[in-house]
């Protein structure tokens, strides 16, 4: 199932009185459960037993064995540092705290700092500096 379809289903559950929705498409199975104390947050479980959390600020976090994937909240150009010739914001193996800047995404001539939503260690950087990125593209894996 693609991210747009999943996001549409999450929005449907969030905006309705439905508290749980389960859909099977071929071998893929998605279960969306609205938590009573979560505000604008729904949890989705798929048949691989990983979770995707989509919150009100449109960032997507995927839990995989206590790691999570930071995904691009917008389309743009990925930059690891604030300007050419300066040190990258983060390196593999570096400890980051919630709120630390991970990268910059340039979109429509605006520089958007992407911050970590969790404390952890940068396990992988999945995008090359200066590369164009798509909405929802995996950027970092943090343990």
Contact map, one row per residue, 1 for C-alpha under 8 A:
11101100000000000000000010010000000000000000000000000000000000000000000000000000000000000000000000000000000000000000000000000000000000000000000
11111100000000000000000000000000000000000000000000000000000000000000000000000000000000000000000000000000000000000000000000000000000000000000000
11111110000000000000000000000000000000000000000000000000000000000000000000000000000000000000000000000000000000000000000000000000000000010000000
01111111000000000000000000000000000000000000000000000000000000000000000000000000000000000000000000000000000000000000000000000000000000000000000
11111111100000000000000000000000000000000000000000000000000000000000000000000000000000000000000000000000000000000000000000000000000000000000000
11111111110000000000000000000000000000000000000000000000000000000000000000000000000000000000000000000000000000000000000000000000000000000000000
00111111111000000000000000000000000000000000000000000100000000000000000000000000000000000000000000000000000000000000000000000000000000000000000
00011111111100000000000000000000000000000000000000000000000000000000000000000000000000000000000000000000000000000000000000000000000000000000000
00001111111110000000000000000000000000000000000000000000000000000000000000000000000000000000000000000000000000000000000000000000000000000000000
00000111111111000000000000000001000000000100000000000100000000000000000000000000000000000000000000000000000000000000000000000000000000000000000
00000011111111100000000000000000000000000000000000000000000000000000000000000000000000000000000000000000000000000000000000000000000000000000000
00000001111111110000000000000000000000000000000000000000000000000000000000000000000000000000000000000000000000000000000000000000000000000000000
00000000111111111111100000000001010000000000000000000000000000000000000000000000000000000000000000000000000000000000000000000000000000000000000
00000000011111111100000000000000010000011100000000000000000000000000000000000000000000000000000000000000000000000000000000000000000000000000000
00000000001111111000000000000000000000000000000000000000000000000000000000000000000000000000000000000000000000000000000000000000000000000000000
00000000000111111100000000000000000000000000000000000000000000000000000000000000000000000000000000000000000000000000000000000000000000000000000
00000000000011111110000000000000000000000000000000000000000000000000000000000000000000000000000000000000000000000000000000000000000000000000000
00000000000011011111100000000000010000000000000000000000000000000000000000000000000000000000000000000000000000000000000000000000000000000000000
00000000000010001111100000000000111000000000000000000000000000000000000000000000000000000000000000000000000000000000000000000000000000000000000
00000000000010000111110000000011110000000000000000000000000000000000000000000000000000000000000000000000000000000000000000000000000000000000000
00000000000010000111111000000011100000000000000000000000000000000000000000000000000000000000000000000000000000000000000000000000000000000000000
00000000000000000001111100001111000000000000000000000000000000000000000000000000000000000000000000000000000000000000000000000000000000000000000
00000000000000000000111110001110000000000000000000000000000000000000000000000000000000000000000000000000000000000000000000000000000000000000000
00000000000000000000011111111100000000000000000000000000000000000000000000000000000000000000000000000000000000000000000000000000000000000000000
10000000000000000000001111111000000000000000000000000000000000000000000000000000000000000000000000000000000000000000000000000000000000000000000
00000000000000000000000111111000000000000000000000000000000000000000000000000000000000000000000000000000000000000000000000000000000000000000000
00000000000000000000000111111000000000000000000000000000000000000000000000000000000000000000000000000000000000000000000000000000000000000000000
10000000000000000000000111111100000000000000011000000000000000000000000000000000000000000000000000000000000000000000000000000000000000000000000
00000000000000000000011111111110000000000000011000000000000000000000000000000000000000000000000000000000000000000000000000000000000000000000000
00000000000000000000011100011111000000000001111000000000000000000000000000000000000000000000000000000000000000000000000000000000000000000000000
00000000000000000001111000001111100000000001110000000000000000000000000000000000000000000000000000000000000000000000000000000000000000000000000
00000000010010000001110000000111110000000111100000000000000000000000000000000000000000000000000000000000000000000000000000000000000000000000000
00000000000000000011100000000011111000000111000000000000000000000000000000000000000000000000000000000000000000000000000000000000000000000000000
00000000000011000111000000000001111101001110000000000000000000000000000000000000000000000000000000000000000000000000000000000000000000000000000
00000000000000000010000000000000111111101110000000000000000000000000000000000000000000000000000000000000000000000000000000000000000000000000000
00000000000000000000000000000000011111100000000000000000000000000000000000000000000000000000000000000000000000000000000000000000000000000000000
00000000000000000000000000000000001111100000000000000000000000000000000000000000000000000000000000000000000000000000000000000000000000000000000
00000000000000000000000000000000011111111100000000000000000000000000000000000000000000000000000000000000000000000000000000000000000000000000000
00000000000000000000000000000000001111111000000000000000000000000000000000000000000000000000000000000000000000000000000000000000000000000000000
00000000000001000000000000000000000001111100000000000011000000000000000000000000000000000000000000000000000000000000000000000000000000000000000
00000000000001000000000000000000011001111110000000001111000000000000000000000000000000000000000000000000000000000000000000000000000000000000000
00000000010001000000000000000001111001011111000000001110000000000000000000000000000000000000000000000000000000000000000000000000000000000000000
00000000000000000000000000000001111000001111100000111100000000000000000000000000000000000000000000000000000000000000000000000000000000000000000
00000000000000000000000000000111100000000111110000111000000000000000000000000000000000000000000000000000000000000000000000000000000000000000000
00000000000000000000000000000111000000000011111111110000000000000000000000000000000000000000000000000000000000000000000000000000000000000000000
00000000000000000000000000011110000000000001111111100000000000000000000000000000000000000000000000000000000000000000000000000000000000000000000
00000000000000000000000000011100000000000000111111000000000000000000000000000000000000000000000000000000000000000000000000000000000000000000000
00000000000000000000000000000000000000000000111111000000000000000000000000000000000000000000000000000000000000000000000000000000000000000000000
00000000000000000000000000000000000000000000111111100000000000000000000000000000000000000000000000000000000000000000000000000000000000000000000
00000000000000000000000000000000000000000000111111110000000001110000000000000000000000000000000000000000000000000000000000000000000000000000000
00000000000000000000000000000000000000000011110011111000000001110000000000000000000000000000000000000000000000000000000000000000000000000000000
00000000000000000000000000000000000000000011100001111100000111100000000000000000000000000000000000000000000000000000000000000000000000000000000
00000000000000000000000000000000000000001111000000111110000111000000000000000000000000000000000000000000000000000000000000000000000000000000000
00000010010000000000000000000000000000001110000000011111011110000000000000000000000000000000000000000000000000000000000000000000000000000000000
00000000000000000000000000000000000000011100000000001111111100000000000000000000000000000000000000000000000000000000000000000000000000000000000
00000000000000000000000000000000000000011000000000000111111000000000000000000000000000000000000000000000000000000000000000000000000000000000000
00000000000000000000000000000000000000000000000000000011111000000000000000000000000000000000000000000000000000000000000000000000000000000000000
00000000000000000000000000000000000000000000000000000111111100000000000010000000000000000000000000000000000000000000000000000000000000000000000
00000000000000000000000000000000000000000000000000000111111110000000011110000000000000000000000000000000000000000000000000000000000000000000000
00000000000000000000000000000000000000000000000000011110011111000000111010000000000000000000000000000000000000000000000000000000000000010000000
00000000000000000000000000000000000000000000000000011100001111100001111000000000000000000000000000000000000000000000000000000000000000000000000
00000000000000000000000000000000000000000000000001111000000111110011110000000000000000000000000000000000000000000000000000000000000000000000000
00000000000000000000000000000000000000000000000001110000000011111111100000000000000000000000000000000000000000000000000000000000000000000000000
00000000000000000000000000000000000000000000000001100000000001111111100000000000000000000000000000000000000000000000000000000000000000000000000
00000000000000000000000000000000000000000000000000000000000000111110000000000000000000000000000000000000000000000000000000000000000000000000000
00000000000000000000000000000000000000000000000000000000000000111111000000000000000000000000000000000000000000000000000000000000000000000000001
00000000000000000000000000000000000000000000000000000000000001111111100000000000000000000000000000000000000000000000000000000000000000000000111
00000000000000000000000000000000000000000000000000000000000011110111110000000000000000000000000000000000000000000000000000000000000000000000111
00000000000000000000000000000000000000000000000000000000000111110011111000000000000000000000000000000000000000000000000000000000000000000111110
00000000000000000000000000000000000000000000000000000000001111000001111100000000000000000000000000000000000000000001000000000000000000000111110
00000000000000000000000000000000000000000000000000000000001110000000111110000000000000000000000000000000000000000000000000000000000000111111000
00000000000000000000000000000000000000000000000000000000001000000000011111100000000000000000000000000000000000000000000000000000000011111110000
00000000000000000000000000000000000000000000000000000000011100000000001111100000000000000000000000000000000000000000000000000000000000110000000
00000000000000000000000000000000000000000000000000000000000000000000000111110000000000000000000000000000101000000000000000000000000001110000000
00000000000000000000000000000000000000000000000000000000000000000000000111111000000000000000000000000000001000000000000000000000000111100000000
00000000000000000000000000000000000000000000000000000000000000000000000001111100000000000000000000000000111100000000000000000000000111000000000
00000000000000000000000000000000000000000000000000000000000000000000000000111110000000000000000000000000111000000000000000000000011110000000000
00000000000000000000000000000000000000000000000000000000000000000000000000011111000000000000000000000011110000000000000000000011111110000000000
00000000000000000000000000000000000000000000000000000000000000000000000000001111110000000000000000000011110000000000000000000000111000000000000
00000000000000000000000000000000000000000000000000000000000000000000000000000111110000011100000000000111000000000000000000000000100000000000000
00000000000000000000000000000000000000000000000000000000000000000000000000000011111101111000000000000011000000000000000000000000000000000000000
00000000000000000000000000000000000000000000000000000000000000000000000000000011111101011000000000000011000000000000000000000000000000000000000
00000000000000000000000000000000000000000000000000000000000000000000000000000000111111000000000000000000000000000000000000000000000000000000000
00000000000000000000000000000000000000000000000000000000000000000000000000000000111111000000000000000000000000000000000000000000000000000000000
00000000000000000000000000000000000000000000000000000000000000000000000000000000001111100000000000000000000000000000000000000000000000000000000
00000000000000000000000000000000000000000000000000000000000000000000000000000000111111110000000000000000000000000000000000000000000000000000000
00000000000000000000000000000000000000000000000000000000000000000000000000000000100011111000000000000000000000000000000000000000000000000000000
00000000000000000000000000000000000000000000000000000000000000000000000000000001110001111110000000000010000000000000000000000000000000000000000
00000000000000000000000000000000000000000000000000000000000000000000000000000001110000111110000000001110000000000000000000000000000000000000000
00000000000000000000000000000000000000000000000000000000000000000000000000000001000000011111010100000110000000000000000001000000000000000000000
00000000000000000000000000000000000000000000000000000000000000000000000000000000000000011111110000000000000000000000000001001000000000000000000
00000000000000000000000000000000000000000000000000000000000000000000000000000000000000000111110000000000000000000000000011111000000000000000000
00000000000000000000000000000000000000000000000000000000000000000000000000000000000000000011111000000000000000000000000011100000000000000000000
00000000000000000000000000000000000000000000000000000000000000000000000000000000000000000111111100000000000000000000000011000000000000000000000
00000000000000000000000000000000000000000000000000000000000000000000000000000000000000000000111110000000000000000000001111000000000000000000000
00000000000000000000000000000000000000000000000000000000000000000000000000000000000000000100011111010000000000000001011111000000000000000000000
00000000000000000000000000000000000000000000000000000000000000000000000000000000000000000000001111110000000000000001111100000000000000000000000
00000000000000000000000000000000000000000000000000000000000000000000000000000000000000000000000111110000000000000011111000000000000000000000000
00000000000000000000000000000000000000000000000000000000000000000000000000000000000000000000000011111000000000000011110000000000000000000000000
00000000000000000000000000000000000000000000000000000000000000000000000000000000000000000000000111111100000000000011000000000000000000000000000
00000000000000000000000000000000000000000000000000000000000000000000000000000000000000001000000000111111000000001111000000000000000000000000000
00000000000000000000000000000000000000000000000000000000000000000000000000000001000000001100000000011111000000001111000000000000000000000000000
00000000000000000000000000000000000000000000000000000000000000000000000000000111110000011100000000001111100000001110000000000000000000000000000
00000000000000000000000000000000000000000000000000000000000000000000000000000111110000000000000000001111110000111100000000000000000000000000000
00000000000000000000000000000000000000000000000000000000000000000000000001011110000000000000000000000011111000111100000000000000000000000000000
00000000000000000000000000000000000000000000000000000000000000000000000000011110000000000000000000000001111111110000000000000000000000000000000
00000000000000000000000000000000000000000000000000000000000000000000000001111000000000000000000000000000111111110000000000000000000000000000000
00000000000000000000000000000000000000000000000000000000000000000000000000010000000000000000000000000000011111000000000000000000000000000000000
00000000000000000000000000000000000000000000000000000000000000000000000000000000000000000000000000000000011111100000000000000000000000000000000
00000000000000000000000000000000000000000000000000000000000000000000000000000000000000000000000000000000011111110000000000000000000000000000000
00000000000000000000000000000000000000000000000000000000000000000000000000000000000000000000000000000001111011111000000000000000000000000000000
00000000000000000000000000000000000000000000000000000000000000000000000000000000000000000000000000000001111001111100000000000000000000000000000
00000000000000000000000000000000000000000000000000000000000000000000000000000000000000000000000000001111100000111110000000000000000000000000000
00000000000000000000000000000000000000000000000000000000000000000000000000000000000000000000000000001111100000011111000000000000000000000000000
00000000000000000000000000000000000000000000000000000000000000000000000000000000000000000000000001111110000000001111100000000000000000000000000
00000000000000000000000000000000000000000000000000000000000000000000010000000000000000000000000111111100000000000111111000000000000000000000000
00000000000000000000000000000000000000000000000000000000000000000000000000000000000000000000000011100000000000000011111000000000000000000000000
00000000000000000000000000000000000000000000000000000000000000000000000000000000000000000000000111100000000000000001111100000000000000000000000
00000000000000000000000000000000000000000000000000000000000000000000000000000000000000000000001111000000000000000001111110000000000000000000000
00000000000000000000000000000000000000000000000000000000000000000000000000000000000000000000001110000000000000000000011111000000000000000000011
00000000000000000000000000000000000000000000000000000000000000000000000000000000000000000001111100000000000000000000001111100000000000000000011
00000000000000000000000000000000000000000000000000000000000000000000000000000000000000000111111100000000000000000000000111111000000000000001111
00000000000000000000000000000000000000000000000000000000000000000000000000000000000000000001100000000000000000000000000011111000000000000001111
00000000000000000000000000000000000000000000000000000000000000000000000000000000000000000001000000000000000000000000000001111100000000000001110
00000000000000000000000000000000000000000000000000000000000000000000000000000000000000000011000000000000000000000000000001111111000000000011100
00000000000000000000000000000000000000000000000000000000000000000000000000000000000000000000000000000000000000000000000000011111000000000111100
00000000000000000000000000000000000000000000000000000000000000000000000000000100000000000000000000000000000000000000000000001111101000000111000
00000000000000000000000000000000000000000000000000000000000000000000000000000100000000000000000000000000000000000000000000001111111000000000000
00000000000000000000000000000000000000000000000000000000000000000000000000000111000000000000000000000000000000000000000000000011111000000000000
00000000000000000000000000000000000000000000000000000000000000000000000000001110000000000000000000000000000000000000000000000001111100000000000
00000000000000000000000000000000000000000000000000000000000000000000000000001110000000000000000000000000000000000000000000000011111110000000000
00000000000000000000000000000000000000000000000000000000000000000000000000111100000000000000000000000000000000000000000000000000011111000000000
00000000000000000000000000000000000000000000000000000000000000000000000100111100000000000000000000000000000000000000000000000000001111101000000
00000000000000000000000000000000000000000000000000000000000000000000000101110000000000000000000000000000000000000000000000000000000111111000000
00000000000000000000000000000000000000000000000000000000000000000000001111100000000000000000000000000000000000000000000000000000000011111000000
00100000000000000000000000000000000000000000000000000000000100000000001111000000000000000000000000000000000000000000000000000000000001111100000
00000000000000000000000000000000000000000000000000000000000000000000001100000000000000000000000000000000000000000000000000000000000011111110000
00000000000000000000000000000000000000000000000000000000000000000000111100000000000000000000000000000000000000000000000000000110000000011111000
00000000000000000000000000000000000000000000000000000000000000000000111100000000000000000000000000000000000000000000000000001110000000001111100
00000000000000000000000000000000000000000000000000000000000000000000111000000000000000000000000000000000000000000000000001111110000000000111110
00000000000000000000000000000000000000000000000000000000000000000011110000000000000000000000000000000000000000000000000001111100000000000011111
00000000000000000000000000000000000000000000000000000000000000000011110000000000000000000000000000000000000000000000000111110000000000000001111
00000000000000000000000000000000000000000000000000000000000000000111000000000000000000000000000000000000000000000000000111100000000000000000111
